[in-house]
Amino acid sequence: MIGRAGIIGEELNRLLMFLIFTSRKTYRPLHIVSFGSSGVGKSHLQEKVGELIPQEDKIEITSLSGNAFYYFDKDELGHKLILIEDLDGVLGALYPIRELQSKQKISKTVTIKDKKGNAKTIHLVVYGPVSIAGCTTQERIYEDNANRSFLIYLDESEEQDEKIMHYQRLQSAGLIKQEEEQAAKTFMQNVQRVLEPITVRNPYAPELKIPKEVFKPRRTNAHYIAFIEAITFYKQYQRESKVDPDTGEIYIETTLEDIAEANGLMKHILLRKSDELSGGCRSYLEQTKQHLQKKQRSNTSQPGLVFTNREIREALRINHNTQKMYMAELQQYGYIQKAEGNKKKGYSYKIRSYEEYEQLQASIHSVLDEILQQLKTGKNSTPQEVVKQKQPHKTAQRKGKSAKTKEVVEK
């Protein structure tokens, strides 16, 4: 359905972004930052997925001063999606953005003059929670903000280029049915409108784990759990509402299906959180590996997999300064070493390991897959079983809206 709305390619990123945007209506909204080189379509993807969110639920920003957030009305930002076109344009506002993400409110004490010219102090408070999305071409900056967000790197492959150019050609020829795209957008917006705040409980949460390779595991673990809850929240009309016998609170429960879908979308996020290289540098290294392996297959008599900067620059069509930055990072972390040569004539290099990324990827996947399989086979006991032994839950009626969901969405 997202593809029918006119968003080309980026199947994983667009679905991840849509669910994170949906989390604005939950009690623990998620945040996302899109990385990529200039002109790759970061802002475009964010804008197009943002079009699937009702206009009344989002605020789009191109530039923002450091104090601007403090002058919103007290409840104006509550459960809103804030779309920032370029994080470079809001450098002064990064601190209040962090506070909104962490504390779900910001406050500031300022001095103003009343009508008589007397100075007085007022306290400004703006409440969230909010879901914040932004784009940047920079790597390894906004670290404090990035730690609070999901990080995605856009697809810069030739296949994605061809998908977009093919769509542009069809659009120019008048072969794209704009009314069908608009109908898909309207449908998705209406789906968002019928979602209601409701508590989500994950009975499997105590058994879930993230890979030990992940940097900053505390925040990443919280993101992982909250993302599973966001999927459950989105499926609230496919879940039976229950009532806590002690508190009377109405809630819905996470299923193993939700966890499996979250794992599928989160694996590459956890992989990026476990990689010490920046996204662009990792992409450069993997493309270099592919080029050298392809060259060796076509010329088996060539000894070793040694390369020069010029060879890779021409093969990957990469800017000289960008390559210089990546090579410095790779040598610093020990992924590439000098093979021969000197400063005057230039150096040739070799890659120290061709399997390290696959091994890291396999480790990430195996942890998530093994835990899910244990839950499916019942090897791990869940709190759900304990609760059922205590006292059966009552089923709650959703005020008849569940039966009318399809009708409301279509209208």
Backbone torsions as a table, in degrees:
resi	resn	phi	psi	omega
1	MET	NA	-39.1	177.4
2	ILE	-63.3	-39.0	177.1
3	GLY	-64.4	-37.5	179.1
4	ARG	-67.0	-20.1	178.7
5	ALA	-80.1	1.5	174.9
6	GLY	100.9	15.2	178.1
7	ILE	-98.8	116.3	-170.7
8	ILE	-96.3	130.2	177.5
9	GLY	64.7	-157.4	178.7
10	GLU	50.1	41.6	-173.1
11	GLU	-56.5	-42.7	-178.4
12	LEU	-71.9	-47.9	-176.5
13	ASN	-64.7	-39.7	-176.4
14	ARG	-69.3	-35.8	178.8
15	LEU	-71.5	-41.0	177.1
16	LEU	-61.1	-45.1	-179.3
17	MET	-64.4	-41.2	-179.2
18	PHE	-62.8	-42.6	179.8
19	LEU	-68.6	-36.0	177.0
20	ILE	-67.3	-39.9	175.7
21	PHE	-62.6	-36.7	178.9
22	THR	-65.2	-30.4	-176.8
23	SER	-65.0	-9.6	178.0
24	ARG	-58.6	-25.0	-176.8
25	LYS	-89.0	-0.8	179.8
26	THR	-95.0	178.2	179.6
27	TYR	-81.1	-17.1	179.2
28	ARG	-130.7	76.9	-178.5
29	PRO	-63.2	152.6	177.7
30	LEU	-104.2	166.9	-176.5
31	HIS	-134.8	157.9	-175.4
32	ILE	-146.2	141.9	175.5
33	VAL	-124.9	130.1	-179.9
34	SER	-102.3	128.6	178.7
35	PHE	-111.5	154.4	176.9
36	GLY	163.6	162.5	-180.0
37	SER	-72.5	166.1	-177.3
38	SER	-62.5	133.9	176.8
39	GLY	84.7	4.1	-177.2
40	VAL	-82.6	-15.3	175.2
41	GLY	107.5	27.2	-180.0
42	LYS	-64.0	-53.4	-179.0
43	SER	-64.0	-35.2	-179.2
44	HIS	-64.2	-45.6	179.8
45	LEU	-62.5	-45.7	-180.0
46	GLN	-62.2	-41.2	-179.8
47	GLU	-66.2	-43.6	-176.7
48	LYS	-68.7	-40.4	176.4
49	VAL	-68.6	-35.4	176.9
50	GLY	-62.0	-26.6	178.2
51	GLU	-68.6	-14.7	178.1
52	LEU	-84.9	-4.1	178.6
53	ILE	-101.9	135.1	179.9
54	PRO	-54.0	142.4	-176.9
55	GLN	-58.6	-35.4	-177.6
56	GLU	-71.7	-9.2	-177.0
57	ASP	-105.4	6.6	-175.7
58	LYS	-138.0	155.8	176.0
59	ILE	-129.9	121.5	-178.8
60	GLU	-102.6	131.3	-173.1
61	ILE	-130.5	133.0	173.1
62	THR	-104.8	-33.5	178.2
63	SER	-145.7	150.0	-173.4
64	LEU	-155.7	133.2	176.3
65	SER	-81.9	166.5	-176.3
66	GLY	-63.6	-28.7	-176.2
67	ASN	-100.0	-4.1	-171.4
68	ALA	-58.8	-39.6	-176.5
69	PHE	-61.5	-29.2	-175.5
70	TYR	-74.0	-13.2	-175.9
71	TYR	-105.2	9.8	167.5
72	PHE	-70.2	155.4	173.4
73	ASP	-60.6	156.0	-172.2
74	LYS	-51.1	-44.2	-176.2
75	ASP	-110.8	15.7	-174.5
76	GLU	-69.2	-28.3	-175.8
77	LEU	-95.0	-5.2	-174.6
78	GLY	-56.8	121.3	178.1
79	HIS	58.7	33.9	176.7
80	LYS	-99.5	156.2	171.3
81	LEU	-99.4	123.3	179.2
82	ILE	-107.6	116.2	-178.5
83	LEU	-104.0	115.9	179.6
84	ILE	-106.3	116.8	-173.6
85	GLU	-63.3	-43.5	-178.4
86	ASP	-143.1	118.0	-179.1
87	LEU	-63.8	-22.3	176.7
88	ASP	-64.8	-21.4	-178.7
89	GLY	-88.2	-1.0	-178.4
90	VAL	-130.1	33.0	-176.4
91	LEU	-56.6	-38.4	-178.7
92	GLY	-70.3	-16.3	-176.2
93	ALA	-103.2	8.1	-176.7
94	LEU	-64.7	-34.3	179.8
95	TYR	-65.6	-53.2	177.6
96	PRO	-61.4	-29.4	175.9
97	ILE	-63.3	-43.9	178.2
98	ARG	-61.6	-40.8	-179.2
99	GLU	-66.6	-38.9	177.3
100	LEU	-64.1	-37.7	-179.7
101	GLN	-68.6	-40.7	-174.6
102	SER	-85.9	-50.5	-172.8
103	LYS	-98.2	-11.2	-179.1
104	GLN	63.4	20.1	171.3
105	LYS	-163.0	156.9	175.0
106	ILE	-132.1	151.9	179.4
107	SER	-143.1	152.4	-178.7
108	LYS	-154.4	137.2	177.0
109	THR	-105.0	123.7	-177.6
110	VAL	-129.6	159.8	177.1
111	THR	-107.5	129.6	177.9
112	ILE	-129.6	168.2	176.4
113	LYS	-107.8	134.7	177.9
114	ASP	-80.9	-173.0	-176.2
115	LYS	-62.9	-25.8	-179.5
116	LYS	-90.8	2.7	179.0
117	GLY	85.6	6.8	179.5
118	ASN	-85.4	136.1	179.4
119	ALA	-78.4	137.7	175.2
120	LYS	-145.2	156.4	-176.6
121	THR	-100.4	134.4	175.2
122	ILE	-126.0	154.3	-177.7
123	HIS	-112.8	118.4	-179.3
124	LEU	-98.4	127.7	177.6
125	VAL	-131.2	131.3	176.7
126	VAL	-125.8	129.7	-175.6
127	TYR	-103.5	146.7	171.1
128	GLY	-96.6	-142.9	-0.8
129	PRO	-79.9	160.4	179.5
130	VAL	-133.3	158.9	169.6
131	SER	-111.6	126.6	-173.3
132	ILE	-117.0	133.0	177.5
133	ALA	-128.1	141.8	179.6
134	GLY	-151.0	165.9	-178.9
135	CYS	-127.1	149.7	175.9
136	THR	-158.2	151.3	173.9
137	THR	-93.6	-11.8	-174.5
138	GLN	-80.5	147.6	175.3
139	GLU	-110.4	144.9	174.7
140	ARG	60.1	32.1	169.3
141	ILE	-123.5	174.1	-174.7
142	TYR	55.4	37.0	-173.3
143	GLU	-59.3	-42.1	-179.4
144	ASP	-63.6	-37.1	177.3
145	ASN	-75.0	-39.0	-178.1
146	ALA	-63.9	-33.7	179.3
147	ASN	-64.3	-22.2	-179.4
148	ARG	-93.5	3.6	-171.5
149	SER	-129.4	159.9	165.7
150	PHE	-76.9	138.2	-179.5
151	LEU	-112.8	123.9	177.1
152	ILE	-122.6	146.9	178.8
153	TYR	-117.2	126.6	-174.2
154	LEU	-72.1	152.6	-179.8
155	ASP	-73.7	115.1	179.5
156	GLU	-110.0	22.9	-177.1
157	SER	-76.3	164.5	177.4
158	GLU	-65.4	-33.2	179.3
159	GLU	-63.0	-42.8	178.4
160	GLN	-67.1	-38.4	176.5
161	ASP	-58.0	-44.0	-177.6
162	GLU	-67.2	-38.1	177.6
163	LYS	-60.0	-45.3	-177.8
164	ILE	-68.0	-43.8	-179.0
165	MET	-66.0	-35.5	177.1
166	HIS	-64.1	-42.1	177.2
167	TYR	-62.7	-41.6	179.7
168	GLN	-62.3	-38.8	179.1
169	ARG	-67.7	-42.0	177.6
170	LEU	-64.0	-38.2	179.0
171	GLN	-64.4	-41.7	179.1
172	SER	-65.3	-32.1	-179.9
173	ALA	-83.3	-0.6	179.7
174	GLY	75.0	22.6	-176.5
175	LEU	-96.9	0.4	175.9
176	ILE	-95.9	124.5	-178.9
177	LYS	-84.0	98.9	-176.0
178	GLN	-62.1	-34.6	-178.2
179	GLU	-66.7	-32.1	177.7
180	GLU	-70.7	-38.6	176.8
181	GLU	-63.6	-43.3	-179.7
182	GLN	-66.1	-37.1	178.4
183	ALA	-63.9	-39.2	178.2
184	ALA	-65.4	-41.5	178.4
185	LYS	-62.6	-45.0	-179.4
186	THR	-62.7	-41.0	178.6
187	PHE	-60.6	-46.5	-179.1
188	MET	-65.0	-37.4	176.7
189	GLN	-63.0	-41.8	-179.7
190	ASN	-68.8	-33.2	173.7
191	VAL	-59.5	-42.3	178.8
192	GLN	-63.9	-37.1	-176.0
193	ARG	-67.2	-29.2	-177.8
194	VAL	-86.7	-6.0	176.5
195	LEU	-72.9	133.2	-178.3
196	GLU	-118.0	149.7	175.6
197	PRO	-59.0	129.6	177.4
198	ILE	-154.7	146.3	179.8
199	THR	-72.0	137.2	176.0
200	VAL	-113.5	130.4	175.5
201	ARG	-119.3	134.1	-179.7
202	ASN	-110.2	99.4	-177.1
203	PRO	-67.5	-14.3	-179.1
204	TYR	-95.5	-4.1	-173.8
205	ALA	-54.4	-41.2	-179.1
206	PRO	-61.3	-21.3	-178.8
207	GLU	-93.6	-9.0	-176.1
208	LEU	-80.8	145.4	178.3
209	LYS	-141.1	154.5	171.7
210	ILE	-107.7	157.3	-178.3
211	PRO	-60.3	145.3	-178.5
212	LYS	-69.0	-16.9	-179.8
213	GLU	-73.3	-14.4	-175.5
214	VAL	-67.7	131.0	173.1
215	PHE	-76.0	149.5	180.0
216	LYS	50.3	61.5	-173.1
217	PRO	-65.0	-27.8	-176.0
218	ARG	-63.6	-50.1	-179.9
219	ARG	-69.2	-39.7	-178.9
220	THR	-63.4	-39.7	177.5
221	ASN	-62.3	-41.4	177.7
222	ALA	-63.2	-39.6	177.6
223	HIS	-63.6	-42.1	-178.9
224	TYR	-61.5	-47.4	179.7
225	ILE	-64.7	-43.5	-178.7
226	ALA	-66.2	-32.6	179.3
227	PHE	-68.9	-39.1	175.4
228	ILE	-60.5	-42.9	178.9
229	GLU	-63.6	-35.5	179.3
230	ALA	-64.3	-38.4	177.3
231	ILE	-65.5	-44.0	177.5
232	THR	-61.6	-43.0	179.6
233	PHE	-59.4	-42.1	-179.7
234	TYR	-63.9	-28.8	-178.9
235	LYS	-97.6	26.4	-172.3
236	GLN	-60.3	-27.0	179.7
237	TYR	-86.5	-3.2	171.8
238	GLN	-104.7	9.1	-179.7
239	ARG	-117.3	143.9	176.8
240	GLU	-76.5	125.4	177.1
241	SER	-76.3	135.7	-179.0
242	LYS	-122.5	162.3	179.9
243	VAL	-120.4	127.7	175.2
244	ASP	-68.2	121.8	-176.2
245	PRO	-66.3	-21.2	-177.8
246	ASP	-88.5	-40.4	-174.6
247	THR	-108.3	-17.6	-176.8
248	GLY	80.2	6.7	-178.8
249	GLU	-73.2	136.1	176.1
250	ILE	-88.0	135.4	-179.0
251	TYR	-151.3	166.6	172.5
252	ILE	-122.9	159.5	-174.5
253	GLU	-114.3	145.4	173.4
254	THR	-71.2	143.2	176.5
255	THR	-110.8	169.3	177.1
256	LEU	-64.5	-29.8	176.8
257	GLU	-62.2	-41.1	178.1
258	ASP	-62.3	-42.2	-179.7
259	ILE	-65.6	-40.8	179.1
260	ALA	-62.5	-42.3	179.7
261	GLU	-67.9	-38.5	177.4
262	ALA	-63.7	-41.7	178.5
263	ASN	-60.8	-41.9	179.8
264	GLY	-61.0	-37.1	-179.0
265	LEU	-85.2	-25.2	-174.2
266	MET	-90.7	-15.0	-174.4
267	LYS	-58.0	-45.2	-178.4
268	HIS	-74.2	-25.7	174.6
269	ILE	-67.4	-46.2	178.7
270	LEU	-65.8	-32.9	177.0
271	LEU	-63.7	-44.1	178.6
272	ARG	-65.5	-35.6	179.4
273	LYS	-71.8	-13.5	-178.5
274	SER	-103.8	-5.2	-176.0
275	ASP	-98.1	126.8	-179.8
276	GLU	-75.9	-15.6	177.4
277	LEU	-82.9	150.7	173.7
278	SER	-69.7	162.0	-176.0
279	GLY	-60.7	-44.9	180.0
280	GLY	-65.3	-40.2	179.9
281	CYS	-66.8	-41.1	178.0
282	ARG	-62.0	-43.1	178.7
283	SER	-61.0	-42.5	178.3
284	TYR	-60.8	-44.9	-178.4
285	LEU	-64.6	-43.8	-178.5
286	GLU	-67.7	-37.3	176.4
287	GLN	-67.0	-36.5	176.5
288	THR	-63.8	-43.2	177.1
289	LYS	-58.0	-46.8	-178.7
290	GLN	-62.0	-42.2	179.5
291	HIS	-61.9	-46.3	-177.2
292	LEU	-68.1	-38.8	178.8
293	GLN	-67.7	-37.3	176.8
294	LYS	-65.7	-40.6	179.3
295	LYS	-64.8	-38.8	-179.8
296	GLN	-68.7	-37.4	178.2
297	ARG	-64.5	-34.4	-178.7
298	SER	-83.2	-14.8	-179.2
299	ASN	-142.6	81.4	-174.4
300	THR	-69.5	-17.2	-179.6
301	SER	-79.7	-12.6	-178.4
302	GLN	-73.8	123.3	-177.1
303	PRO	-76.2	123.8	173.6
304	GLY	70.4	173.4	179.6
305	LEU	-113.8	74.2	-179.2
306	VAL	-104.7	143.2	-176.8
307	PHE	-142.8	162.0	174.1
308	THR	-113.2	161.7	178.2
309	ASN	-59.8	-40.7	-177.5
310	ARG	-63.8	-41.5	-179.9
311	GLU	-58.8	-48.1	-177.8
312	ILE	-70.3	-37.3	179.7
313	ARG	-61.8	-40.7	179.0
314	GLU	-73.0	-37.1	-178.6
315	ALA	-68.9	-40.9	-176.3
316	LEU	-96.2	-6.2	-179.1
317	ARG	52.9	58.0	-175.6
318	ILE	-114.3	147.7	179.7
319	ASN	-64.6	143.2	-177.2
320	HIS	-59.9	-46.6	-178.1
321	ASN	-66.0	-37.3	177.7
322	THR	-65.1	-43.3	178.6
323	GLN	-63.1	-40.8	179.4
324	LYS	-59.4	-41.2	179.0
325	MET	-65.4	-43.7	-179.8
326	TYR	-65.6	-42.3	-178.6
327	MET	-64.7	-37.6	177.7
328	ALA	-63.7	-41.8	179.4
329	GLU	-65.4	-41.7	-177.8
330	LEU	-67.4	-37.3	177.4
331	GLN	-72.2	-35.7	179.4
332	GLN	-62.0	-40.6	-178.4
333	TYR	-91.9	0.7	173.3
334	GLY	81.6	22.7	178.0
335	TYR	-85.7	-25.8	-179.5
336	ILE	-131.2	143.8	176.2
337	GLN	-135.0	155.6	179.0
338	LYS	-71.1	136.3	-179.3
339	ALA	-98.9	-43.4	-178.9
340	GLU	-164.9	172.6	178.2
341	GLY	105.7	-174.8	178.6
342	ASN	-147.1	174.4	-175.2
343	LYS	-64.2	-33.9	-177.1
344	LYS	-73.9	-47.8	-176.6
345	LYS	-90.1	-13.7	-177.9
346	GLY	99.8	160.6	-176.7
347	TYR	-110.6	155.2	165.6
348	SER	-112.4	154.0	-171.5
349	TYR	-129.0	164.7	172.1
350	LYS	-141.4	150.7	179.9
351	ILE	-87.1	133.1	-173.6
352	ARG	-75.0	-32.9	179.6
353	SER	-147.2	132.8	178.1
354	TYR	-97.6	-8.7	-175.0
355	GLU	-107.7	-7.5	-171.3
356	GLU	-60.0	-37.8	-177.9
357	TYR	-73.1	-39.4	177.2
358	GLU	-64.4	-36.7	178.7
359	GLN	-66.6	-41.6	177.4
360	LEU	-63.9	-43.0	179.4
361	GLN	-62.4	-43.8	179.8
362	ALA	-63.4	-38.1	179.7
363	SER	-65.2	-43.5	178.9
364	ILE	-61.4	-48.2	-176.7
365	HIS	-65.5	-40.6	-174.6
366	SER	-64.9	-38.1	-179.9
367	VAL	-62.1	-48.4	-178.9
368	LEU	-66.3	-42.8	-177.4
369	ASP	-67.7	-39.4	-177.6
370	GLU	-67.2	-42.0	179.9
371	ILE	-65.7	-42.4	178.8
372	LEU	-62.8	-41.4	179.9
373	GLN	-64.9	-38.6	177.3
374	GLN	-63.2	-39.8	178.3
375	LEU	-66.3	-38.6	-179.1
376	LYS	-68.1	-36.7	-178.2
377	THR	-86.6	-3.2	176.0
378	GLY	78.8	17.7	-179.4
379	LYS	-72.9	-26.4	176.8
380	ASN	-102.4	132.0	174.5
381	SER	-78.1	143.6	-179.1
382	THR	-113.6	155.4	176.6
383	PRO	-59.3	-22.5	-179.5
384	GLN	-60.7	-39.1	-179.8
385	GLU	-66.9	-39.2	179.5
386	VAL	-64.9	-43.4	-179.2
387	VAL	-62.4	-41.0	-178.5
388	LYS	-65.5	-32.6	178.2
389	GLN	-69.4	-33.6	-179.7
390	LYS	-67.0	-58.8	-174.2
391	GLN	-164.4	132.4	179.5
392	PRO	-66.5	143.2	178.9
393	HIS	-82.1	148.9	174.2
394	LYS	-84.9	151.2	175.7
395	THR	-92.4	131.6	-178.4
396	ALA	-100.6	141.5	174.3
397	GLN	-87.0	136.3	-178.6
398	ARG	-90.1	44.3	176.3
399	LYS	56.7	29.8	177.4
400	GLY	74.9	-3.1	-174.4
401	LYS	-74.0	-26.9	-179.0
402	SER	-59.1	-41.1	-178.9
403	ALA	-70.9	-22.7	-176.7
404	LYS	-99.3	3.1	-173.7
405	THR	-55.6	-47.8	-177.2
406	LYS	-61.7	-43.5	-179.8
407	GLU	-62.9	-43.4	-179.2
408	VAL	-63.6	-45.4	-179.3
409	VAL	-61.5	-43.3	-178.8
410	GLU	-65.2	-39.1	178.0
411	LYS	-64.0	NA	NA
